[in-house]
Amino acid sequence: MDINPKNKPFRTGKLVSGVAAVLIVLIIGGNAFTSVEYGHVGLYKTFGKLNNNTLTPGIHFKIPFIQTVIQVNTQVTKAETDTTASSKDLQPVSTHVAVNYSVNQSSAYNLMNNIGGNFDTVIINPAIQEIVKEVTARYPAEDLIKRRDVVAAEISEHLTSRLAKYDLVVNDINIVNFKFSEAFDQSIEAKQVAQQQALKAENDLRRIEIEAKQKIAQAQAEAESLRLKKQEVTPELVQLKQIEVSEKALEKWDGKLPSVTGGATPFIDIDSLTQK
């Protein structure tokens, strides 16, 4: 067995070199691969220059310490913007708009190379504000409320055309809120109250007209019934009714004549004449 102390530094140095080599290999190997997340695409960046080779989700090789991979989100993303503008009738309007958009996968290189990763603040938000102001100015304030879906569709059409130049896709747009001045809100509320009162008055008038028509119809029916009854009255019927009245009177008579009669002739006491 070689126990020469002079060999110990040699073995120690060899061991350190081996460990260092393993660490170097691990470090280089760890930096030789990268992964692209689901819902993203990757772009190689070599010494600050982008490569137009688009990487799909998964594991990919890269040159250690020379290349990096930039990931671009291609999922639907929301951008929310507040805009202040004036309507066609010069009413101040504050609009809160939410836009759902996504990046075209095949055009991610052009977007990142020409605009950069902050394209939402550079392109999307300014475009939303400009188009919302432009469309809002075409409608009176009340129409912005009544025709909200039409306004949203027009904003979507213009925004889609604008962002298509930058390979951005507009998936959906929502007008979250229209906010007007307090004076305008009060005028709208007063108008709604007046409309409700007018509607109530109109309904009351219709009800009165219907009731009047019902009463007229009922009166006409009663008059027609009376007319028909009068047509049924004939001389024979009158004579028959008189006979019926006489019969009922005879049924009630007790067989005695009245002791005193009156009329155009003087009163005669029949009992006194009988006694004489």
C-alpha positions as CSV (number, residue, x, y, z in Angstrom):
1,M,0.0,0.0,0.0
2,D,1.3,3.4,-1.0
3,I,1.1,5.6,2.0
4,N,3.4,8.3,0.7
5,P,2.2,11.6,1.9
6,K,3.2,13.2,-1.3
7,N,0.4,11.4,-3.2
8,K,-2.4,12.9,-1.0
9,P,-2.3,16.4,-2.6
10,F,-2.5,14.8,-6.0
11,R,-5.5,12.7,-5.2
12,T,-7.2,15.6,-3.6
13,G,-6.7,17.8,-6.6
14,K,-7.9,15.1,-8.9
15,L,-11.1,14.7,-6.8
16,V,-11.8,18.4,-6.8
17,S,-11.3,18.6,-10.6
18,G,-13.7,15.7,-11.1
19,V,-16.3,17.4,-8.9
20,A,-15.9,20.7,-10.7
21,A,-16.2,19.0,-14.1
22,V,-19.4,17.3,-13.0
23,L,-20.8,20.6,-11.7
24,I,-19.9,22.3,-15.0
25,V,-21.6,19.6,-17.0
26,L,-24.7,19.8,-14.8
27,I,-24.8,23.6,-15.1
28,I,-24.4,23.5,-18.9
29,G,-26.9,20.7,-19.2
30,G,-29.4,22.5,-17.1
31,N,-29.1,25.6,-19.2
32,A,-29.3,23.7,-22.5
33,F,-33.0,23.0,-22.2
34,T,-36.1,25.2,-21.7
35,S,-39.8,24.6,-21.6
36,V,-42.6,26.6,-23.2
37,E,-45.8,26.7,-21.1
38,Y,-49.2,25.7,-22.4
39,G,-51.1,28.6,-23.9
40,H,-47.8,30.3,-25.0
41,V,-45.3,30.3,-27.9
42,G,-41.6,30.7,-27.5
43,L,-39.1,32.8,-29.5
44,Y,-35.3,32.4,-29.4
45,K,-33.3,35.4,-28.4
46,T,-29.6,35.2,-29.3
47,F,-27.3,38.0,-28.1
48,G,-30.4,40.3,-28.0
49,K,-31.7,39.4,-31.5
50,L,-35.0,37.6,-31.9
51,N,-35.3,34.5,-34.1
52,N,-38.5,34.1,-36.1
53,N,-38.6,30.4,-35.3
54,T,-41.7,30.0,-33.2
55,L,-41.6,27.3,-30.5
56,T,-44.7,25.4,-29.5
57,P,-45.5,24.4,-25.9
58,G,-43.0,21.7,-24.6
59,I,-39.3,21.2,-24.0
60,H,-36.8,22.7,-26.4
61,F,-32.9,22.8,-26.7
62,K,-31.1,26.1,-26.6
63,I,-27.4,27.1,-26.6
64,P,-26.4,27.6,-22.9
65,F,-25.6,31.1,-21.8
66,I,-26.0,32.4,-25.4
67,Q,-29.7,31.9,-26.1
68,T,-32.8,32.6,-24.1
69,V,-36.4,31.9,-24.9
70,I,-39.1,34.6,-24.6
71,Q,-42.6,33.3,-24.0
72,V,-45.6,35.1,-25.5
73,N,-49.0,34.5,-24.1
74,T,-51.5,33.5,-26.8
75,Q,-54.5,32.9,-24.5
76,V,-57.4,35.3,-24.3
77,T,-56.4,38.3,-22.2
78,K,-58.5,41.1,-20.8
79,A,-57.7,44.8,-21.1
80,E,-59.9,47.3,-19.2
81,T,-59.8,51.0,-19.9
82,D,-61.6,54.0,-18.6
83,T,-62.4,56.7,-21.1
84,T,-64.0,60.2,-20.8
85,A,-65.7,61.7,-23.8
86,S,-68.7,63.8,-24.9
87,S,-71.9,62.5,-26.6
88,K,-73.4,64.0,-29.7
89,D,-75.5,66.3,-27.5
90,L,-72.4,67.3,-25.6
91,Q,-73.2,65.4,-22.5
92,P,-70.0,64.3,-20.6
93,V,-69.7,60.5,-20.6
94,S,-67.3,58.3,-18.7
95,T,-67.1,54.8,-20.2
96,H,-65.5,51.7,-18.6
97,V,-64.7,49.2,-21.4
98,A,-63.4,45.6,-21.1
99,V,-61.8,44.0,-24.2
100,N,-60.9,40.4,-24.6
101,Y,-58.1,39.9,-27.1
102,S,-55.4,37.4,-28.0
103,V,-52.1,37.2,-29.9
104,N,-52.0,35.5,-33.3
105,Q,-49.6,32.6,-32.8
106,S,-48.1,32.7,-36.2
107,S,-47.4,36.5,-35.9
108,A,-45.9,36.5,-32.4
109,Y,-42.5,37.2,-33.9
110,N,-43.6,40.4,-35.7
111,L,-45.5,41.7,-32.7
112,M,-42.5,41.2,-30.3
113,N,-39.9,42.4,-32.8
114,N,-41.8,45.5,-33.9
115,I,-43.6,46.5,-30.6
116,G,-42.3,44.5,-27.7
117,G,-43.8,42.8,-24.7
118,N,-45.7,45.9,-23.5
119,F,-47.9,46.0,-26.5
120,D,-51.0,46.3,-24.3
121,T,-50.0,49.8,-23.0
122,V,-48.4,50.8,-26.3
123,I,-51.1,49.7,-28.7
124,I,-54.3,48.3,-27.1
125,N,-55.2,50.8,-24.4
126,P,-54.6,53.9,-26.6
127,A,-56.6,52.3,-29.5
128,I,-59.6,51.6,-27.1
129,Q,-59.7,55.1,-25.8
130,E,-59.5,56.7,-29.2
131,I,-62.2,54.5,-30.7
132,V,-64.6,54.8,-27.7
133,K,-64.3,58.6,-27.9
134,E,-64.9,58.5,-31.6
135,V,-68.0,56.3,-31.5
136,T,-69.5,57.9,-28.4
137,A,-69.5,61.3,-30.1
138,R,-71.9,59.9,-32.8
139,Y,-74.7,59.1,-30.4
140,P,-76.9,61.3,-28.1
141,A,-76.6,60.4,-24.5
142,E,-79.9,58.6,-24.3
143,D,-79.1,56.5,-27.3
144,L,-75.9,55.4,-25.6
145,I,-78.1,53.8,-22.9
146,K,-80.9,52.5,-25.1
147,R,-78.7,51.2,-28.0
148,R,-75.9,49.9,-25.8
149,D,-75.5,46.7,-27.9
150,V,-75.3,48.7,-31.2
151,V,-72.6,51.0,-29.7
152,A,-70.6,48.0,-28.4
153,A,-70.8,46.4,-31.9
154,E,-69.5,49.5,-33.6
155,I,-66.6,49.9,-31.2
156,S,-65.8,46.2,-31.7
157,E,-65.8,46.6,-35.5
158,H,-63.4,49.6,-35.4
159,L,-61.1,48.1,-32.8
160,T,-60.9,44.8,-34.6
161,S,-59.8,46.6,-37.8
162,R,-57.3,48.7,-35.9
163,L,-55.6,45.9,-33.9
164,A,-55.5,43.6,-36.9
165,K,-52.6,45.7,-38.2
166,Y,-50.6,44.5,-35.3
167,D,-51.7,40.8,-35.5
168,L,-53.9,41.1,-32.4
169,V,-57.3,39.4,-32.4
170,V,-60.3,41.0,-30.7
171,N,-62.4,38.2,-29.2
172,D,-65.0,40.2,-27.4
173,I,-65.8,43.7,-26.1
174,N,-68.1,44.7,-23.2
175,I,-69.2,48.2,-22.2
176,V,-69.1,47.6,-18.4
177,N,-70.6,51.0,-17.5
178,F,-71.7,54.4,-18.8
179,K,-71.5,57.2,-16.2
180,F,-73.2,60.5,-16.9
181,S,-73.4,63.8,-14.9
182,E,-75.7,64.0,-11.9
183,A,-77.9,66.6,-13.7
184,F,-78.4,64.3,-16.7
185,D,-79.2,61.3,-14.4
186,Q,-81.8,63.4,-12.6
187,S,-83.4,64.5,-16.0
188,I,-83.6,60.9,-17.1
189,E,-85.2,59.9,-13.9
190,A,-87.7,62.8,-14.2
191,K,-88.5,61.8,-17.7
192,Q,-89.1,58.2,-16.7
193,V,-91.5,59.3,-14.0
194,A,-93.4,61.5,-16.4
195,Q,-93.6,58.6,-18.9
196,Q,-94.9,56.3,-16.2
197,Q,-97.5,58.9,-15.1
198,A,-98.6,59.5,-18.7
199,L,-98.9,55.7,-19.2
200,K,-101.0,55.4,-16.1
201,A,-103.3,58.3,-17.3
202,E,-103.6,56.6,-20.7
203,N,-104.5,53.3,-19.0
204,D,-107.1,55.1,-16.8
205,L,-108.6,56.8,-19.8
206,R,-108.9,53.5,-21.6
207,R,-110.5,51.9,-18.6
208,I,-113.0,54.7,-18.3
209,E,-113.8,54.4,-22.1
210,I,-114.3,50.7,-21.7
211,E,-116.6,51.1,-18.7
212,A,-118.6,53.8,-20.5
213,K,-119.0,51.5,-23.5
214,Q,-120.1,48.7,-21.2
215,K,-122.8,51.0,-19.6
216,I,-124.0,52.1,-23.1
217,A,-124.2,48.5,-24.2
218,Q,-126.1,47.6,-21.0
219,A,-128.5,50.5,-21.5
220,Q,-129.1,49.6,-25.1
221,A,-129.8,46.0,-24.1
222,E,-132.3,47.1,-21.5
223,A,-134.0,49.5,-24.0
224,E,-134.2,46.7,-26.6
225,S,-135.7,44.4,-24.0
226,L,-138.3,47.0,-23.0
227,R,-139.1,47.6,-26.7
228,L,-139.7,43.9,-27.3
229,K,-141.9,43.7,-24.2
230,K,-144.0,46.5,-25.5
231,Q,-144.4,44.8,-28.8
232,E,-145.8,41.8,-26.9
233,V,-148.6,43.9,-25.3
234,T,-151.8,43.4,-27.4
235,P,-155.5,44.4,-26.8
236,E,-156.3,40.8,-26.1
237,L,-153.5,40.6,-23.5
238,V,-154.8,43.8,-21.8
239,Q,-158.4,42.4,-21.7
240,L,-157.0,39.1,-20.3
241,K,-155.1,41.0,-17.6
242,Q,-158.3,42.9,-16.6
243,I,-160.2,39.7,-16.3
244,E,-157.4,38.2,-14.1
245,V,-157.6,41.3,-11.8
246,S,-161.4,41.0,-11.6
247,E,-161.2,37.4,-10.7
248,K,-158.7,38.1,-7.9
249,A,-161.1,40.8,-6.6
250,L,-164.0,38.4,-6.6
251,E,-162.0,35.8,-4.7
252,K,-161.4,38.4,-1.9
253,W,-165.1,39.7,-1.8
254,D,-167.1,38.5,1.2
255,G,-170.5,38.8,-0.5
256,K,-171.6,42.1,1.2
257,L,-172.3,45.2,-0.7
258,P,-170.8,48.4,0.7
259,S,-173.2,50.3,3.0
260,V,-172.1,53.6,1.8
261,T,-171.2,54.5,-1.7
262,G,-169.9,57.8,-2.9
263,G,-169.1,59.4,-6.1
264,A,-170.9,62.1,-8.1
265,T,-174.3,61.2,-6.4
266,P,-175.1,62.0,-2.7
267,F,-174.3,59.4,-0.1
268,I,-177.2,57.0,0.7
269,D,-177.4,55.1,4.0
270,I,-178.8,51.8,2.9
271,D,-179.1,50.4,6.5
272,S,-181.4,53.2,7.5
273,L,-183.7,52.6,4.6
274,T,-183.9,48.9,5.3
275,Q,-184.9,49.5,9.0
276,K,-187.8,51.7,7.8
